[in-house]
Amino acid sequence: MAQILDGKVVAAALTEQLKNDVQKLKDRGVFPCLAIVRVGERGDDLAYERGATKRAAAAGLEVKQFALPAEASQDELLAVIAKINADASIHGCLIFMPLPKQIDEAAVRAALAPEKDVDGITAASQAGVYSDKSVGFPPCTPSACMEIIKHYQIELKGANAVVFGRSLVVGRPLAMMLLGQHATVTICHTKTRDAAAVARGADVLLAAVGHAGAVGETFVTPDQVLIDVGINVNAEGKLCGDVAPEAAQKARAYTPVPGGVGSVTTTVLAKHVIEAARRTLD
Amino acid sequence: MAQILDGKVVAAALTEQLKNDVQKLKDRGVFPCLAIVRVGERGDDLAYERGATKRAAAAGLEVKQFALPAEASQDELLAVIAKINADASIHGCLIFMPLPKQIDEAAVRAALAPEKDVDGITAASQAGVYSDKSVGFPPCTPSACMEIIKHYQIELKGANAVVFGRSLVVGRPLAMMLLGQHATVTICHTKTRDAAAVARGADVLLAAVGHAGAVGETFVTPDQVLIDVGINVNAEGKLCGDVAPEAAQKARAYTPVPGGVGSVTTTVLAKHVIEAARRTLD
């Protein structure tokens, strides 16, 4: 019977730790604060905002919401970001993407102060995760994968980690973070020849493909740990990951969807804000 | 008998192509120019400078030398860089590293204008190579590997590429560039378990380890292409790569040391300068 790597358990344990970290900062006069910038009222964004706000409050953070109408101009959004950059009481900033068509996303990414970039959208954060330096932050999703691995004490040093997906939001930063923990890292994608064979060589298999059942039973061995980043809707209309159910059962351990990686991302966001606040004391 | 992937042949062919590119730019009134900044008189730097200057001239580039004494202060060096940044007639800038102890290398990296960073030392270039965007440039050595692969038409799409080494100067940028060409990329290092077995799974094996004989005969299969980035001195005092001679002979093809990757880097530097000059027209 495969072990379930429970995201809710990881989030709860991490929240306890963060509460301590926040208290220590408050004792030094620093009150960690997250700004959330949303343009429009997309259901996904609103749901994530509720989750992030709840998590942030649980850890003792303050949250400031900046909601702009869907038809907001680029200049209006840039003005909000400039205000956040200049506000020393705000330590981290989450901007929901994608942005409406009238707004140039690249300009928005370039506008945010790297030290407040708690979801890894700036070039400075990208260079930071690539070069393994504490500049900016990686995106929250790959950080959430690493938190699960850490919580369940899954050994990475010398392990073969295989990442499916090469996006800037998950695959690439995940590969860099696994490398930072001394795993031997393989990055696979749609052009990979015999993906199942490559996957079977993994001690830890991380799937960020984006379609249901992409990781089938032939990909998995009984010694493997599966980290499933996919969030898909299956034929029955239910939420599911990239890993097929029979594949998950075959492994040593796996993260369920829902209740796995996705349950940790908002807590990681809070963690990044606290770290951003702590860095202001350096 | 293994095929030799001859760096001098690649450099000569690339130089012919660059001469055309330079002529096209000159026809449009742009005269590509490289600045070389050297602090002190290290033998390695002087040798590279001579090579780079010769190559640049062969491609039709102008070169401006900025030589500072070994005891130059950080402010003196930063003043030279500021001058280069401000000079529209200079398109690319090579700064020899490592710098003397009295100079903060991070400050120097941060000072160079990313658009003139033809050897990939700035955070902007790092983010560019990581995100596969045309911002700055990768370091010349991994670019030289890619030129050899391209010249000899070694198929990367869907191929298994294994990179030994995870440095910011070679391993990491090489992994990203191979990924950009749709290879399945594995990054190995000192903590890799059974490196020989991982290596044998490669169609293209790229060694940037930094010690002679690191890639032994058991790493290699007869179908493999070996790209050897190492420049070491062996027990007999001779220049050699990371790949043991008997391992190279076992492969389908290999880059010799000397005469392989190292023979292409200065030509790649010229290529980057020309591309930097071309971008000023965008």
Interface residues (C-beta under 8 A of the other chain):
Chain A: A123 A124 Q126 A127 G128 V129 Y130 S131 V135 K157 G158 A159 N160 R166 L168 R172 A175 M176 L179 H182 T184 V185 T186 I187 C188 H189 K191 T192 R193 V198 G201
Chain B: A123 A124 Q126 A127 G128 V129 Y130 S131 V135 K157 G158 A159 N160 R166 L168 R172 A175 M176 L179 H182 T184 V185 T186 I187 C188 H189 K191 T192 R193 V198 G201
